[in-house]
Amino acid sequence: MNPSLNFEILYLAGTTGAGLAAGCPTMVVPFFGDQAFWGEMCRRSGVGPAPVAVEKLKVEHLTEGLRFLMQPEVRPLFKTQIISKLIAA
């Protein structure tokens, strides 16, 4: 994670919860198992863009995802901080 940008792009299994617990908006690029499900949960919660399967990932998807993560309404991390507190509980 780049602390100056304060967001995360996840490629590894089991890291979605870690990113959210750290209060980071999260882009999930699923490649196995339940990662697509958790990417969709991030999207529905407003803390990440729609997941894009790694085999379909193109520069345009990554650019769109990064733009989402850097939006002013996402950057304050209000929703992510709430989720972070729920995960910690």
C-alpha positions, 0 to 999 in steps of 0.5 A: 500500500502506498501511504500517500495515496491510501488505497489498495489493489488486492490480488492475493486471497485473504487480503480484502478484510485486511485492507478494509480493516486498515481503512483502505478503499479496495479494488479486488482483482479476483483470480481464485475462489471467493475473491469475486464475491468479496469484490462485489461486496466491496462494490455494493458497500461503496468502498471499491469499484466492481471487481474485474477478473484477472484474465479480463483485466485491461489498462482501462479497468485498472485506470477506472478502478484507480479513479474510483479509489481516488474520488473525493467522496471515497478518499475520506474513507467514512464508509471504510472506517465504519467497515474497519470498526465492524471487522475489528469488533 
